[in-house]
Amino acid sequence: MNAHFKDINIGLLIRERVSEHEIELIRICNFFNCEESEIEKMFLKKDLSTDILLKWSKLLKYDFFRLYSQHLILYSPPVKVGNNTLSRQIKNGVSLPEFRKHIYTAEIIEFILGLIKSGEKTKKQVICDYDIPKSTLHKWINKHY
């Protein structure tokens, strides 16, 4: 599944995964307990509710939520992480855990290096646009080129 992380069309990506794994529509209808027309409508939607997306993730054995996480890593504004521990968050009235922004998956690294290799972006542009440390980018290049 070759996704462009900036503009996610989840219905199209789900259809692609179904096609790649040659899953029959009747099996999908039975899993969702719905008609074929409803499945076809899902394939056309740019976004789906989280409970439906979770079902698709289970059926297709693929974490579709990760596409959105990778989008956040690449396109959200930089966040200063500092010393955020869970106990400090609770003391400050934060109920949800805060996650580190810069956790790069193999797909993200491949995507970034592909931009450089294709000439779409320079190293300097990648560092500025995605807030990737220069040393991290150079480690990726040395390891993967």
C-alpha positions as CSV (number, residue, x, y, z in Angstrom):
1,M,0.0,0.0,0.0
2,N,1.7,3.1,-1.2
3,A,0.0,6.0,0.6
4,H,0.8,9.7,0.3
5,F,0.5,10.8,3.9
6,K,-0.7,14.3,3.2
7,D,-4.1,13.6,1.7
8,I,-5.6,10.4,3.1
9,N,-8.6,8.9,1.3
10,I,-9.3,6.0,3.6
11,G,-12.1,4.4,1.5
12,L,-9.8,4.2,-1.5
13,L,-7.0,2.7,0.7
14,I,-9.3,0.1,2.1
15,R,-10.5,-0.8,-1.3
16,E,-6.9,-1.2,-2.4
17,R,-6.1,-3.5,0.5
18,V,-9.2,-5.6,-0.2
19,S,-8.1,-5.9,-3.8
20,E,-4.5,-6.8,-2.9
21,H,-5.7,-9.6,-0.6
22,E,-8.5,-10.7,-2.9
23,I,-11.1,-10.7,-0.2
24,E,-14.6,-11.5,-1.5
25,L,-17.3,-9.0,-1.0
26,I,-19.6,-11.6,0.5
27,R,-17.1,-12.2,3.3
28,I,-16.9,-8.4,4.0
29,C,-20.7,-8.1,4.0
30,N,-21.0,-11.0,6.5
31,F,-18.3,-9.4,8.7
32,F,-20.1,-6.0,8.7
33,N,-23.6,-7.5,8.6
34,C,-24.6,-5.2,5.8
35,E,-25.4,-5.1,2.1
36,E,-22.9,-4.8,-0.8
37,S,-24.1,-1.3,-1.6
38,E,-23.1,-0.2,2.0
39,I,-19.6,-1.6,1.5
40,E,-19.3,0.1,-1.9
41,K,-20.3,3.4,-0.2
42,M,-17.5,3.0,2.4
43,F,-15.0,2.5,-0.5
44,L,-16.1,5.9,-1.8
45,K,-15.8,7.8,1.5
46,K,-12.7,10.0,2.2
47,D,-13.1,9.3,6.0
48,L,-14.9,6.8,8.2
49,S,-16.0,6.7,11.8
50,T,-13.4,5.2,14.2
51,D,-15.5,2.1,15.0
52,I,-15.9,1.2,11.4
53,L,-12.2,1.9,10.7
54,L,-11.3,-0.4,13.7
55,K,-13.4,-3.2,12.1
56,W,-11.7,-2.7,8.8
57,S,-8.3,-2.8,10.5
58,K,-9.2,-6.1,12.2
59,L,-10.7,-7.7,9.0
60,L,-7.8,-6.6,6.8
61,K,-5.1,-7.1,9.4
62,Y,-3.7,-3.6,8.8
63,D,-3.5,-0.6,11.2
64,F,-5.3,2.1,9.2
65,F,-5.0,4.4,12.1
66,R,-1.2,4.5,11.6
67,L,-1.8,6.4,8.4
68,Y,-3.2,9.3,10.4
69,S,-0.4,9.0,13.0
70,Q,2.1,9.3,10.3
71,H,0.3,12.3,8.9
72,L,0.6,13.9,12.3
73,I,4.3,13.2,12.5
74,L,4.9,14.7,9.1
75,Y,2.5,17.6,8.9
76,S,1.6,18.8,12.4
77,P,3.4,21.8,13.9
78,P,6.5,21.1,15.8
79,V,6.0,20.4,19.5
80,K,8.6,20.9,22.2
81,V,8.5,17.7,24.2
82,G,10.6,18.5,27.2
83,N,10.3,16.4,30.4
84,N,6.7,15.2,30.1
85,T,6.1,12.3,32.5
86,L,2.7,10.8,33.1
87,S,2.8,11.8,36.8
88,R,3.6,15.4,35.9
89,Q,0.7,15.4,33.4
90,I,-1.7,14.2,36.0
91,K,-0.5,16.8,38.5
92,N,-1.1,19.5,35.8
93,G,-4.7,18.2,35.2
94,V,-3.9,16.4,31.9
95,S,-5.9,13.2,31.7
96,L,-4.7,11.9,28.4
97,P,-1.1,10.8,28.0
98,E,1.1,12.9,25.8
99,F,3.0,11.0,23.1
100,R,6.4,11.9,21.7
101,K,6.0,13.5,18.3
102,H,9.2,12.1,16.6
103,I,8.7,8.4,16.4
104,Y,9.6,7.5,12.8
105,T,8.3,4.3,11.3
106,A,10.0,2.6,8.4
107,E,7.3,3.9,6.1
108,I,8.0,7.5,7.2
109,I,11.7,7.1,6.7
110,E,11.1,5.5,3.2
111,F,8.7,8.4,2.4
112,I,11.2,11.1,3.4
113,L,14.2,9.4,1.7
114,G,12.0,9.0,-1.5
115,L,11.3,12.7,-1.5
116,I,15.1,13.4,-1.4
117,K,16.0,10.7,-3.9
118,S,13.4,11.8,-6.4
119,G,14.5,15.4,-6.1
120,E,11.1,16.6,-4.9
121,K,12.7,18.0,-1.8
122,T,16.2,18.9,-0.8
123,K,17.7,17.7,2.6
124,K,17.4,21.3,3.8
125,Q,13.7,21.4,2.8
126,V,13.0,18.1,4.6
127,I,14.7,19.3,7.8
128,C,12.6,22.6,7.7
129,D,9.3,21.2,6.5
130,Y,9.1,18.1,8.7
131,D,11.2,19.3,11.7
132,I,13.5,16.3,11.4
133,P,16.9,16.9,13.1
134,K,19.8,17.1,10.6
135,S,21.7,14.4,12.4
136,T,18.7,12.0,12.2
137,L,18.3,12.7,8.5
138,H,22.0,12.0,7.9
139,K,21.8,8.7,9.9
140,W,18.9,7.6,7.7
141,I,20.8,8.5,4.5
142,N,23.9,6.7,5.6
143,K,21.9,3.6,6.7
144,H,19.5,3.4,3.7
145,Y,21.4,4.7,0.7
